[in-house]
C-alpha cells in the first residue's frame, strides 16, 4: 500500500499508536481510503474522527489508458485487504476517482458496514469524470451520506437520490518539526497545483508588478504551459514538493496565503488550511467562497489588477485581516464540532 506523503503518514501512525494501539484494537473505528498520493482533507478528517487514513496509490503504473485498469484493479485489492484487516465500523472514501468507492460498497454487501463518500468538487465538475456521473449517483444512493462542500452540490446529489452532509472544511493540524525559510518584507504563499482552473498567468503578471513582495508558489509545475512558465518573475519562488511540516510552516508564517480558481462551486483547500493556522487569505470572488471566508480574506475576480490590489490591501491592513482570520478559525472549529456530531450519528456511532 502506498502511504501518505508530506509527513502525514508519520502523524497518522503516531496517533494510531497513541489512540488506537494495535490493528486489533483499531477494529470498530473508521477507516478512510483515498486513491491518491496525498490528501490533507482525508488525513485530517480521519484524525478528527479518531480513525485511520490510507493513501492507496500505485503511482508507478501512471494514469494512461494502457495501465489505468491494472492500477485500479491493484488498488481495489489493496483496499479490500485494508478493510478486512481493520474491520472498521464505517468506511470513508474520497471521490474522485469514484471507482475507489466500489471496494467499500462490496465490503458493505459482505459485512453490512456503512460507507461514506467524501466527494470533492472535481467528482462532479471535472471533465474527466463527467461520463461517470451515473456511477457517482448509483453509489451515492447506497452510501450512508455523501460529503460535499456546498449547497449547490448538495442539491445535485439529493436530486439524484442521495443523502448529503455539507462539510466545507475540517480542522488542519501540522507538526512543527521543520521550518520553511522565508525572505522578504512581505511574503505570500500561493497554494496551487497548476491545474486548468488556476489563473497562473495572471498571478505571474501581478507578482511582476509587486517587486517588493516575495511569492512562494507550491505544487509541481511540470504540466504548466512553457509559454506561461517563461513569464515567471524573479520574485516568485517555485517551492516544488514540500514535506507536510515545511508546507505547514510556509502557510503559517507567510503574510498571506493566495489560492485562486476560475471554477465556481470549488472549495479551496489551501485557503481553509491557512485559516486554521490563523493566516489571512486572498481567494477568488465566488459566492461560495465569500460565504466560507467572510472574515480574514480579500476576494478577487482573478484579474491582474485585483490581485495586485488585494496584496497591497493585505499589506496595509494586515493586522485587521490577521485578527479576522483568527476569529474565522474559531467559528470554523465550533461549526466542525456540530457537523462532526451529525456525521457520527448518521453512521451509527
PyMOL commands that set and color helices and strands:
alter all, ss='L'
color gray80, all
select helices_A, chain A and resi 8-20+23-26+40-48+59-61+68-86+98-111+122-125+127-140+151-159+200-208+221-223+226-229+244-253+269-275+287-292+304-316+318-346
alter helices_A, ss='H'
color red, helices_A
select strands_A, chain A and resi 30-34+52-55+90-95+114-119+145-148+164-166+186-190+213-218+236-240+256-259+281-284+297-300
alter strands_A, ss='S'
color yellow, strands_A
deselect
rebuild
show_as cartoon
